[in-house]
Amino acid sequence: MAVVVGLQSEGGGGGGGDMRHCCPGVSFVVEVEEEEVVEGTMATSSLLRVALCFSRLAGRGRSLSATGAVAISGLPNRVKIVEVGPRDGLQNEKTVVPTAVKIELIERLAEAGCPVVEATSFVSPKWVPQMADQVEVMAGIRKLPGVSYPVLTPNLKGFQAAVKAGATEVAIFGAASESFSQKNINCSIAESLQRFEEVARAAQDANIPVRGYVSCVVGCPYEGKINPAKVAEVAKCLYGMGCYEISLGDTIGVGTPGNMREMLRAVSHEVPISALAVHCHDTYGQALANILTALQMGVSVVDSSVAGLGGCPYARGASGNVATEDVVYMLNGLGIQTGVDLQKLIEAGDFICKALNRRSGSKVSQATSKL
């Protein structure tokens, strides 16, 4: 049954004392204790207490907000959002997105408070035509202090081009599936790790941080279920070569809380949980549940894509990434800080969806547009 999360005044402090009665300046999370449930109905005292709280807040013109909610025990107090929309979200678009639109999207996301906005990819335009303007994008971004703008670099040539274009952080992208590795980057897992070793060494010499990705961590479009031990092996290699963070991607969105937990347990034996992130696609509607499972296991970094943009050119049937708006809304409701302004985030999503002439994949955006 539900657990009482607690109450906290907006002035701060998770404070003691009996704060069950609403009072000025207090936002709250009310859940029902098991003893108060009688044949599926809350006891009258609980209903009156909740109704009174809503009434008092409404009377003061206040809205319920998660900003003062106490984070549930066992979950992180703060989560870092890694916004991947401008790169991972747009790379699969068949119609070329104008450079100016990409730049404005990146700037809007940074202004919304996203601490990390993946800007572009230094891959060959032959393989990903959408990223052909990577140099122009990097030159055009008005960079905000405190915001990182990493780029994907699949090999040493891509790394060198990225650095020349002004990149100060890069990412390398491996896979836990041999078949997917061949389809995605035209080499075996072992060969890819050898390439990444070169990038990692060059980055270390240039004092540039490197983030590692592992795709297909629970399932592959060609091989089916992936052994968690294989994911752990690849993640360990990336971490060992100097990647400060390893993002674990459910590329085709087949994960469930059960196999997500199994995979994270295996990987956390090889890489500290503090160095792990999750990257969930929402093909089967499990992304938020999988993210919550990861948070419960100690993960505090979540990749997501504004408006749920994305997919994968080498994973037929995979839907977009989990929408950043939906992730932030859930985290707000859990009392977990992100530093992201949800309204500005929704506006950024609306902007790119209008540019692409499509409906947002964010449930939160869809719901708020009807209000």
N, C-alpha and C positions, 0 to 999 in steps of 0.2 A: 504494500500500500504506500501511498505518498508520504514523504517526509517533510516536516516543517523546515523550510530553508532559512527563514529568519527575517529580521527587519533591520533597517539601517537608516539613519538620518542622512539627509543630503549633505550635511556638514561634514560627514566622514565618520569613521569609527564603526566597527562592527559591534560595538558596545554591548555591555551587559544590561541587566535589568529587564523587567517585563515590559516589552514594547508591543504587546498584542493589540492595544487600542491605537487607532489612527490619531495623529496629532499633526499640527502644522509642520511642514518641512520634512515629512517622512514619506519615502516611497517604500513599497513593500512587496513581498512575495508571499502569498498565502496559499498553503496547500493543506490538505485535510488529513488528520491523523486517523489511524485505523479505528480507534475507539469511537470516533464521531460518525462512523458510517453505519447506518441501520438499514438493512435490506436495500442497499444501493442508494440510499438517500442521506444527505448530510443532516445532522442534528440541527434543530431549529436555532440553537445558539450560534452555530457556525454560520448559518445563512444570514442571521441578523448581523453578526460581526462583519462579514464580508460586505453586505449591503450598506452598512453604516460607513465603512471605509470608502467605498465607491462614492457614496453620497457626499461625504465631506470633501473628497478630492474634487468632485465635479462642481461643488458649490464654490470652490476657490478658483475655478477655471484651470485646474491642473490636469495633466494627462498622466496616465500610468507610464512609467519609464523604467528601464532596466538599469539606468545609470547608478541608482542607489542600491540596487539589489546586491545581496551578499552572494558571492560565488558558492555554488554547492561544494561541500567538502569532497575532496578527491579530484576535483577538476582544477586546471591551472587558473590563476587569477587574471592572466593576460595571454592573449594569443596573437601571434604575428601573422598577418594576412599577406600572402605572396600573390599579387595580382598577375595572372598570366594571360589575360585577355588579348592585349595588343600583339603578343607573339603566338602563343598556343591557340588562342581563340580565333585569330584571323588567318592563320597559315593555310587553313583548308578551304577558305573562300575561293570560289571559282572566278568571281568577278574581281578584278584588281581594285583594291581600296585605295583612293587617292592618298598620297603622302601627307597632305595637310590634315586629312581626317584622322590618320593614325597619330599624328603629333598632338592634335587637340584631344583625342581620347586619352593618351598618356598623361597629358597635363591635367585633364579633368580628374583622372583617377588619383594622381598625386595630390591635387588640391582637396580631394575628398578625405585625405588622411591615410591612404594606402602607403605603408612604409617601404614596400618593395613593388615595383612595377616592371615586369619583364618587357623590355622595349622592342626587341627584334631578334632576328637570327642571322648569323653570318654563315649561311649555307649557300651552296651554288644555286643561282636562279633557275638552273636547269631542273633541279629537283623540287624546289619550292619557289615558284615564280612570285608568289605574294610578298616574299621577303627581299625582292630585288632592289628595293630602295633603302636598304639598311643604313648606308652611309648618310643619306639625306635625312632619314629619321633621327639618327643620333645627332646630327648637326643642328636640327631644327628644334629639339626639345629644350624648353626653358626649365632647367633643372632646379628643383627646390632643395634647400638644405635639409639633411636628415632623411632624404629619400634615395633609395638605391634603384638603379636602372640597369639590371643585369641583361646580358645578351647570350644567346646560345651559340656555342662554338664547337662544331663537331670534330675539328682536327686542328693541327698547328697552323695551317694556312688561314683557317677561319679566325683563330685566336689572334694572329698577327694583324689581320685586317681589322678586327674589332678594336684592338688597342690603338691602331693608327686612327681609327674613327672616333676615339675618345672614350671607349668603354673602360670602366673602372671595376667591373665585376663581370665574371663570365660563368656559364653553366655548361656542363658536359652531359650527354644523354646516352645512357646505356640501356640494356634490356636484360630481363631474366629468362628470356626465351630465345633460343638459337634461331628459330624460324623468323621471328619478328625482327631480330637484329639484322638478319640477311635482307629482309624486305625493306627495313627502315633506313639502315645505313650501309648496306651492301658489304657486310663483313660478319665474321663470327664474333661471339662474345669476347673470346680471348684476343682477337685482333683489335676489337674496339677498345678494350682496356689498355692495350699497348699504345694506341693512338692517344688515348686520354692521358696516359702517363707523360707523354711528351708535352701536352697542353699544361698539365699540372706543374711540371718542372719549369716551363717557361713562365707560367703565372707566378710561381713562387719567386723566381728571379726578379720579376717585375713588381712584386708585392701586390699582386691582384688576387683577391679572394675568388675561390672556385666553389660552385655548388654542383652537386652530383644528382642526376636523375636515374631512377631505375624504373623502366616501364614494364607493363604486364606482370605486376607483382602477385596477382591472384589468378589471372586467366589470360590466355592468348587466343587470338582468332584462328590460329593455325594449329596450336598444340593442345588447346583446352586448358585444364587445370595445371597450375605451375606449383612445383614443389617449393615450400617455404625455405628449405635449406638452400636452394639455388638463389633465391632472392637475397638471403643472408650472405651468401658467398660473394655476389656481385657488390652488394652494399659495403661489405668489409673491404673489398679491393679499392673502391672509390674513396672510402674514408681513410684507408691506409696511404693513399697517394696524396692526401692533403685536402680533400673536399671538406669544408667546414660544416656542411649540412647535406643530408641525403634525402631527397624527395622520393617517396615511394608511390608510384602511379598505378592506379587501377584503370589502365588505358581503355578497356572496353566496357567498364562499368558493370562487371558481373559479380563484384564483391558483395559480401553480406557481413554483418557484424561478427558472425562466427569465423569465417575464413580470414577476415581482416585481423581479428584477435590472434589467430593461429600464426599468421604471417608476421605480425609485429612482435610476437613473443620470440619467434626464431631470429629475427633481425636484431632485436635488442640484446641478444646474447653476444653479438659481434660488434654492434655500434651503440654507443650510449643513446638512450631514449631522448636526451636533450639535443642530440644532433640529428634527429629524424623529423621529417615532415610528411604529410599525406597529401595526395593529389588524386582526387576522386572524380570519376565521371558518373553521370546519373542515368545511365541507360535503363536500369531496372528500378529507378526511384529509391536506391539505397544509399545515396551519397551522404546525406545528413546523418543517417543512422551510423554509417561507417566512420564518419568524422567524430561523432560523439563517442564511439567505442575507442577511437584513437586517443581522444582527450582523457578518457577514463584510465588509459594505460600510461599517461604521462606525456604524450605528444602535445606540443604547444605551438606548432607551426602548420598552417593550412594553406595549400594552394587553391585558388579558385579563379573563375573567369567572369567578368562583368557580363550580365545578361545571359549567362550560361553559354557563351560563345564557345565554339570548338568542335572537336571531333578528332579524327586522325586519318590522314590520307592512306595509311597502310593498315587500318583496322576497320574493315567494312561493317557498317551497322552500329558503330560506336556513336553515342550521342555526345552532346557537348559536356564540358566540364561543369561541375556543380557551380551554380550562380553565386557570385560573391555577395549579392544582396541577401540571398537566402541564408548564407553562412553567417553573415554579420547579424541578421535578425535573430537567428537562433542563439548566437553567442550573447547578444544583448539580453535575451530572455533568461539566460543562465547566469547573468551578472558578471560575465567575463569581459574584460576591457579589450578593445582592439585599436582605439584611437581613430576609427573610421566613422565619418559622418554618413549615416545611412541615407539621408535625403539627397545629399550631393552624389552619393554613389548611384542611387536610382536615376538621377538626372544624367549621369555619365552613361548609364545603360540605355536610357531613352535616346540620347544623342547618337550612339553608334547604331542602334536599331533603326532609327530613321534613315541614317546614312546607308544602311544595308537593305532598307525596305523590308524589314521583317519584324515579327513579334518577338518580344523579349522572352527568353527561356526562364526568367526568374519568376517564381510564384509570388514573391513579395511585390515585385514590380507590377505584375498582372493584377494583384489584389488592390494595390493602392491606386491604380489607374481607374478603378471602378468607384472609388470613394468620392 
